[in-house]
Amino acid sequence: MENSMLKRLREEEDEEYFRKLPPGYRFKPTDQELTDYYLRRKISGLPLPPNKIREVNFYSHDPETLTAMNNKVSSNEVEKEWYYFTSRERKYTNGSRPARKAGNGYWKATGADKVVLLKGKKIGSKKTLVFHEGQPPSGSKTNWIMHEYVSSHAPVRVRHGKEDMKLDNWVLCKLYKNSREEKQKHRTPQEGNGLECQEKVEADIAAIVPNKMAAAVSEPINMVAPPAYHQYEQLNVEPFNMNFEQDTNWIPEQDNPIPLFGENSNYYMFDNNPTLGGGF
């Protein structure tokens, strides 16, 4: 009871410390800092500076419950990452694998452990896990991600009888929600990739067009702009016809005819009523 009260008092002091920080200050330790400084000091029983790492039985709760327990406002912002110190239980009595059941679901590893290095030396390992709701192996995948840090400096825990299922004293867990998958789930078609839209259109066409034509339809279509109207068609002007036989004596019509010869000449050609002959 006394330890629980002291732990709670220390957590409240840490929260008060972070609330007094100016906007922009956040608790964002690196993998090396989490493993070599915070986790290593916790295992060794050394004091820690103000931090946002809580002591919980991590695998007794699902992520929603865990985050609701300490989702407090610090440094003028809502927390988006949560850190926990926790112990782990054995999955089997004589095994060394940790139990991954948690609350209403279970944690499932996504790949091999990543080695955490500091100055070229291994100081621990980092495992990435995804939370699934329901019972394994048919649970539903969620957007909750957890990084589990194990220190290479942790001493081998002595087991006290077969009933003792505790695997280790302390590991460090970083919990967060994958916002990228969350946005992908709620994304509208307009926000999607153009390639996805193109593939959907081609799939719709393939369902309508016979198979023999599907390949041709899937080819890029070169759109040709309609030819521009001729300038004479736009102005409703009859184009000048150059395809005619010219007479050797042909003279073009003029709106304001002028004499073709001198003033003393008796031969003129007028608009509309040309003179076909003249007196001399």
Secondary structure by P-SEA (a helix, b strand, c coil): caaaaaaaaaaaaaaaaaaacccccccccccccccccaaaaaaaccccccccccccccccccaaaaaaacccccccccccbbbbbbbbbbccccccccccccccbbbbbcccbbbbbccccccbbbbbbbbbcccccbbbbccbbbbbbbbccccccccccccccccccbbbbbbbcaaaaaaaaacccccccaaaaaaaaaaaaaaccccccccccccbbbbbcccccccccccccccccccccccccbbbbbcccccccccccccccccccccccccc
